[in-house]
Amino acid sequence: MDTDVSWPDLVATALLGTGRRGSPVPCRPGQDAAQALLDAAAVHTVRRRAGALPGRARRRPGPAPDDPRPPLPPAARRRLTGILDDRAGPAGGRRAAGPDLVELLPQWLAAANGHGYRAQDELLPGLLDAARARTGLRPGALTLAGPRGLWLARLNPQWAYALRTPAPGGPPPAPGDAQRTWAEGLFAERSAVLATLRRHDPAAGRALLAGTWATERAEDRAAFVGLLREGLSAADEPFLEQALDDRSRDVRALAAELLAALPGSALAARMTGRARRCVSRPGPLVTVEAPHACDAAMRRDGISADPPSGSDRGSWWLGRIVEMTPLGFWPGRLGVAGAADAVALPVAGGRRADLHAAWCRAAVRSRDAEWARALLGPATAPPVPDGSPGRDPARLLSVLPPSERAAWAGRFVAAHGLSEAFRLLAVCEAPWARPLGRAVVDALVAAREAGGYPWSFSGVMGLAERCADPAEADRLAGAGPGPGPDHWTEAFARLEGTLRLRALMMRELEG
Amino acid sequence: MGASTVGGMNRQGERGAGAPQAARRRAEARAGRIAAGVTELERRLADLLHGGFASAAQGGRGPWQETAARMVDAQAPGLAASVRELGATAAVGADWPARLLERCALLHLLGQAYLRVDRLPEGLAATVRSRVGVAVDTAALAESVPPLRDHWLVLSQRDGGDGRLATRRIWLHGRETGRTALLLSYGGGGRAPELSLDVGLGLDADLLFHPAARPLRATLAARHAAPVRRSAPPPGGDTAAALRAYGEALRDDPWLDSWPVVLRDVVPVPDPRLGWQLADARGDSAISVDARCDDRRGLWQLAAVSGGGPVTVFGECGHRGFLPLAVWGEELVPLRV
């Protein structure tokens, strides 16, 4: 057989047809041009496939760093494989009756990291994918993934987020490395370096940023300024004060916010001066007078002249001033001992809601537990209706230490039931302290006895599945069948099943 | 190949329904229908090449569907599947005329082989019949081939197939014989295939290899002991050896798309843009990874297990590149490709 004819010739003939081009190869007797072409093409194809040789290797990735931590125990490894595969499975394919394991992943990760395990190598892509989709998983997933996870993330642009998520508890970067990455790295890597430096050596981090400040793009400047929140101190004030005159509006607003969080800053003093002109207590009542204008100095300090649509300009400026004034100013100004007394004071002219709303924002922003506690009030007091302007008990609650949060939420549920409790429970850390879980389970049993429907409590039920102490499973089982609609039996069975599964998952991590 | 086995399952009930003569008459009648189908397919291929791909491409998929239906009528489901693949290749993607010509040429080669099947060596004849779509009667296999007992290591289990029929491919490797075997299992109507073997299990069992020029496909027969976990890799070679193994297999079965191989000491080179490679740890040779599994999680698992160092990988090496199916890390790890 003549195989001298080239493959491109054969393809060209096939495209145009042997009827037009004839056969590029001789025909055997009894064979037409098309068959001769096919014969020759078959020889070419098989010869090429059989004769394929390796190609030239491209640049191999560098070696992954070692991870001396022990691997997950076998049962826990199978568990994680199952959770990650479930996630990768078809959307909506989840069985309604079973628990959503992905919801349990955050606490599973926390427990696994508490034991000091590393994930097996083949689990790393699944972990990185899961944490890419859900930012809340990132610190836990990246800790479990360890140095090899970061090594892998560098190879896949889809996992770039991992490079800008600073490793919790990771070592500080060496000065030379930090400088080099800052000068040459991708945005994600530069962010990670700055964030890590700020945790270990805030001044070095600020110096790094100041060194290149003039040449950074506006959106990068805003992102980097935001990272100064970590390790923020009076030493940062000169830098932030100069950022108040930045060309970018976002940079200016962020700088003002950070300066307001520094009680000794010049901005805090300027705000305090404005607050002094607006709020006083000449008699038993607190009197409030909103500013009449927003001057250039106020605008420079981060107060925008135009309120969000629908608000009154004076109230808006007042709110911003009070919100950015250090909370420590108020007891002295109002002639009281502390936050609780200040909150209890009557306010003239219907300005109480404005004043309290601004204090709430200030307490949340500065994470001031004393003010948050005072503004929350006792858990047994009638709950604030949802959507009340400016008052957000769940955000205030999130400022309190975890144990106090759980205790407050437990008393709230015991006093008021579950109908207003969802957002409060959502800010309590998992696993819930025993009394909180007990209060929620008791309230669910009470709701069943009152003839409610379980789907009215599906949000709380979901939280309880994830957060209640697994020991509550026994109390649920002990509650027995109720008098109400039968759906409760199913709902309680699901809750109990998930609690027992969580206990099992934790035991698997014991090894 | 897949379609042929389904036909076989459907016909298993006929076995033993009549005297041996009746069975032979049926087989002969079927062979005649297939031969007529092959002749018709050859004519259609010749017409296609006479008129040229360019003018045929304007006809859309209709003519291909029609030809595939004729092959089903001729009881040659293997040919029907190949014709549908021709239809899917025509005018699709870059370089389609070259790929279409390859497929047409190999289909022509199969047709020519079938028309001479009685004169072919026994193994090659079995390969040709099975590729055309004459199923091996797995129930009768035990009477015609000797069982091969070994300690079979489960290398990979991978599900695929279209919406109607799930196909599970399980690769085994025999510790003593060094043979590699492919078990196929099917599940229709949304059910998972019945046979399931955990990767890393070792089975002391009999296999019945289906007759072929290069026997690979097998049926699991008697198991002699409970499975044990073991994972020592079979002997392997470098990238050149893998391509050579595929080339040598093509000598016996030119229609093979790939051949199972173990690559020893290769480093995965991830490159989402240019395509992945597996590079020899020593030297500068590399084999490209089958582009169809680009960016699947399995490739990243492979990279993670390697950590930039050399690993041993099992997979299918073929003209589309290398499809990695399992890697030896701390133990044998199946890859989700």
Boltz contact constraints between the chains, C-beta under 6 A:
constraints:
  - contact:
      token1: [A, 11]
      token2: [B, 97]
      max_distance: 6.0
  - contact:
      token1: [A, 11]
      token2: [B, 98]
      max_distance: 6.0
  - contact:
      token1: [A, 11]
      token2: [B, 101]
      max_distance: 6.0
  - contact:
      token1: [A, 14]
      token2: [B, 49]
      max_distance: 6.0
  - contact:
      token1: [A, 14]
      token2: [B, 53]
      max_distance: 6.0
  - contact:
      token1: [A, 14]
      token2: [B, 101]
      max_distance: 6.0
  - contact:
      token1: [A, 15]
      token2: [B, 52]
      max_distance: 6.0
  - contact:
      token1: [A, 15]
      token2: [B, 53]
      max_distance: 6.0
  - contact:
      token1: [A, 15]
      token2: [B, 54]
      max_distance: 6.0
  - contact:
      token1: [A, 15]
      token2: [B, 97]
      max_distance: 6.0
  - contact:
      token1: [A, 16]
      token2: [B, 52]
      max_distance: 6.0
  - contact:
      token1: [A, 17]
      token2: [B, 50]
      max_distance: 6.0
  - contact:
      token1: [A, 17]
      token2: [B, 51]
      max_distance: 6.0
  - contact:
      token1: [A, 17]
      token2: [B, 52]
      max_distance: 6.0
  - contact:
      token1: [A, 18]
      token2: [B, 49]
      max_distance: 6.0
  - contact:
      token1: [A, 18]
      token2: [B, 50]
      max_distance: 6.0
  - contact:
      token1: [A, 19]
      token2: [B, 50]
      max_distance: 6.0
  - contact:
      token1: [A, 34]
      token2: [B, 46]
      max_distance: 6.0
  - contact:
      token1: [A, 34]
      token2: [B, 49]
      max_distance: 6.0
  - contact:
      token1: [A, 34]
      token2: [B, 50]
      max_distance: 6.0
  - contact:
      token1: [A, 35]
      token2: [B, 46]
      max_distance: 6.0
  - contact:
      token1: [A, 37]
      token2: [B, 49]
      max_distance: 6.0
  - contact:
      token1: [A, 38]
      token2: [B, 105]
      max_distance: 6.0
  - contact:
      token1: [A, 38]
      token2: [B, 108]
      max_distance: 6.0
  - contact:
      token1: [A, 41]
      token2: [B, 101]
      max_distance: 6.0
  - contact:
      token1: [A, 41]
      token2: [B, 105]
      max_distance: 6.0
  - contact:
      token1: [A, 42]
      token2: [B, 105]
      max_distance: 6.0
  - contact:
      token1: [A, 42]
      token2: [B, 109]
      max_distance: 6.0
  - contact:
      token1: [A, 45]
      token2: [B, 102]
      max_distance: 6.0
  - contact:
      token1: [A, 45]
      token2: [B, 105]
      max_distance: 6.0
  - contact:
      token1: [A, 46]
      token2: [B, 250]
      max_distance: 6.0
  - contact:
      token1: [A, 46]
      token2: [B, 254]
      max_distance: 6.0
  - contact:
      token1: [A, 49]
      token2: [B, 250]
      max_distance: 6.0
  - contact:
      token1: [A, 49]
      token2: [B, 319]
      max_distance: 6.0
  - contact:
      token1: [A, 50]
      token2: [B, 247]
      max_distance: 6.0
  - contact:
      token1: [A, 50]
      token2: [B, 250]
      max_distance: 6.0
  - contact:
      token1: [A, 52]
      token2: [B, 243]
      max_distance: 6.0
  - contact:
      token1: [A, 54]
      token2: [B, 239]
      max_distance: 6.0
  - contact:
      token1: [A, 54]
      token2: [B, 240]
      max_distance: 6.0
  - contact:
      token1: [A, 54]
      token2: [B, 285]
      max_distance: 6.0
  - contact:
      token1: [A, 54]
      token2: [B, 286]
      max_distance: 6.0
  - contact:
      token1: [A, 54]
      token2: [B, 287]
      max_distance: 6.0
  - contact:
      token1: [A, 55]
      token2: [B, 286]
      max_distance: 6.0
  - contact:
      token1: [A, 56]
      token2: [B, 284]
      max_distance: 6.0
  - contact:
      token1: [A, 57]
      token2: [B, 279]
      max_distance: 6.0
  - contact:
      token1: [A, 57]
      token2: [B, 284]
      max_distance: 6.0
  - contact:
      token1: [A, 57]
      token2: [B, 286]
      max_distance: 6.0
  - contact:
      token1: [A, 58]
      token2: [B, 269]
      max_distance: 6.0
  - contact:
      token1: [A, 60]
      token2: [B, 267]
      max_distance: 6.0
  - contact:
      token1: [A, 60]
      token2: [B, 269]
      max_distance: 6.0
  - contact:
      token1: [A, 60]
      token2: [B, 279]
      max_distance: 6.0
  - contact:
      token1: [A, 61]
      token2: [B, 308]
      max_distance: 6.0
  - contact:
      token1: [A, 62]
      token2: [B, 308]
      max_distance: 6.0
  - contact:
      token1: [A, 63]
      token2: [B, 308]
      max_distance: 6.0
  - contact:
      token1: [A, 64]
      token2: [B, 307]
      max_distance: 6.0
  - contact:
      token1: [A, 64]
      token2: [B, 308]
      max_distance: 6.0
  - contact:
      token1: [A, 121]
      token2: [B, 304]
      max_distance: 6.0
  - contact:
      token1: [A, 121]
      token2: [B, 305]
      max_distance: 6.0
  - contact:
      token1: [A, 121]
      token2: [B, 329]
      max_distance: 6.0
  - contact:
      token1: [A, 122]
      token2: [B, 301]
      max_distance: 6.0
  - contact:
      token1: [A, 122]
      token2: [B, 305]
      max_distance: 6.0
  - contact:
      token1: [A, 122]
      token2: [B, 333]
      max_distance: 6.0
  - contact:
      token1: [A, 124]
      token2: [B, 304]
      max_distance: 6.0
  - contact:
      token1: [A, 125]
      token2: [B, 297]
      max_distance: 6.0
  - contact:
      token1: [A, 125]
      token2: [B, 300]
      max_distance: 6.0
  - contact:
      token1: [A, 125]
      token2: [B, 301]
      max_distance: 6.0
  - contact:
      token1: [A, 148]
      token2: [B, 307]
      max_distance: 6.0
  - contact:
      token1: [A, 152]
      token2: [B, 304]
      max_distance: 6.0
  - contact:
      token1: [A, 155]
      token2: [B, 270]
      max_distance: 6.0
